[in-house]
Amino acid sequence: MTIFASSIFLMAPPSGGGADGGLINLIFFALIIFVFYFFLIRPQSKRQKEIQKKVEAMKKGDKVVTNGGMIGTIHSISDDTVLVEIDSNVKARFQKSAITDVNPGK
């Protein structure tokens, strides 16, 4: 592996038209940024906004999932915390930021 890596660094730049190589590298770098934005960053931020809307609209009786994997039903909501009933007479308080999914109660 080190022989291959060192041979890349020892290669001479192509003769004549050195500006074209820089332009190709710039286009390649812009393409990588484009791919990262549209396939990784944009969908993640869109999902995060969707979850934030659900958390703001949740009410008593909705089923929630926390980032720790706890599943329960909302018993009460305060300013920045939620009291979740995990099992019969078992309640735990979570911050709203720990809620990763909200399913409205039926």
C-alpha positions as CSV (number, residue, x, y, z in Angstrom):
1,M,0.0,0.0,0.0
2,T,2.8,2.4,0.8
3,I,4.5,1.8,-2.5
4,F,1.3,2.7,-4.4
5,A,0.8,5.8,-2.3
6,S,4.4,7.0,-2.7
7,S,4.3,6.4,-6.5
8,I,1.3,8.7,-6.8
9,F,3.2,11.6,-5.1
10,L,6.2,11.0,-7.4
11,M,4.2,11.3,-10.6
12,A,4.9,14.4,-12.7
13,P,2.0,16.7,-13.7
14,P,0.9,16.4,-17.3
15,S,2.8,18.6,-19.7
16,G,1.1,21.5,-21.4
17,G,-2.3,22.7,-20.3
18,G,-1.9,22.7,-16.6
19,A,-4.9,24.9,-16.1
20,D,-7.2,22.3,-17.4
21,G,-6.3,19.9,-14.6
22,G,-7.2,22.6,-12.0
23,L,-10.5,23.2,-13.7
24,I,-11.3,19.5,-13.7
25,N,-10.4,19.2,-10.0
26,L,-12.6,22.2,-9.2
27,I,-15.6,20.7,-11.1
28,F,-15.0,17.3,-9.4
29,F,-15.0,19.0,-5.9
30,A,-18.2,20.9,-6.8
31,L,-19.8,17.7,-7.9
32,I,-18.9,16.0,-4.6
33,I,-20.4,18.9,-2.6
34,F,-23.6,18.7,-4.8
35,V,-24.0,15.0,-4.1
36,F,-23.4,15.4,-0.4
37,Y,-26.0,18.2,-0.2
38,F,-28.8,16.6,-2.2
39,F,-28.4,13.0,-1.0
40,L,-27.3,13.4,2.6
41,I,-27.7,16.9,4.1
42,R,-31.0,18.0,2.5
43,P,-33.0,14.9,3.3
44,Q,-31.7,14.8,6.9
45,S,-32.6,18.5,7.6
46,K,-36.0,17.9,6.0
47,R,-36.7,14.9,8.3
48,Q,-35.5,16.9,11.3
49,K,-38.0,19.7,10.5
50,E,-40.8,17.2,10.1
51,I,-40.0,15.6,13.5
52,Q,-39.9,19.1,15.1
53,K,-43.3,19.9,13.7
54,K,-44.7,16.6,15.1
55,V,-43.1,17.3,18.6
56,E,-44.6,20.8,18.7
57,A,-48.1,19.4,17.8
58,M,-48.1,16.4,20.2
59,K,-50.8,16.1,22.8
60,K,-51.9,13.9,25.6
61,G,-52.6,10.3,24.4
62,D,-50.1,10.3,21.5
63,K,-47.7,7.5,21.3
64,V,-44.0,8.5,21.2
65,V,-40.6,7.0,20.7
66,T,-37.6,8.5,22.4
67,N,-34.0,8.5,21.1
68,G,-33.2,5.8,23.7
69,G,-35.8,3.5,22.3
70,M,-38.5,3.9,25.0
71,I,-42.0,3.6,23.6
72,G,-45.0,5.0,25.5
73,T,-48.0,7.2,25.7
74,I,-47.9,10.9,26.6
75,H,-49.5,11.4,30.0
76,S,-48.8,15.2,30.4
77,I,-46.8,17.9,28.7
78,S,-45.0,20.9,30.2
79,D,-42.8,23.6,28.7
80,D,-39.8,21.5,27.7
81,T,-40.5,18.1,29.2
82,V,-43.0,15.3,28.6
83,L,-44.3,12.7,31.1
84,V,-44.6,9.4,29.2
85,E,-46.4,6.4,30.5
86,I,-44.2,3.4,29.5
87,D,-46.3,0.7,31.2
88,S,-49.2,0.5,33.6
89,N,-48.5,3.0,36.4
90,V,-44.8,3.4,35.1
91,K,-44.1,7.0,34.1
92,A,-40.9,8.6,33.0
93,R,-40.1,12.3,32.2
94,F,-38.2,13.1,29.0
95,Q,-37.1,16.3,27.4
96,K,-39.0,17.2,24.2
97,S,-35.7,17.1,22.3
98,A,-35.4,13.3,23.2
99,I,-38.6,12.5,21.2
100,T,-37.8,11.0,17.8
101,D,-41.2,10.0,16.6
102,V,-44.8,10.9,17.4
103,N,-47.8,8.8,16.4
104,P,-51.1,10.5,17.2
105,G,-53.4,8.5,19.5
106,K,-56.5,7.0,18.0
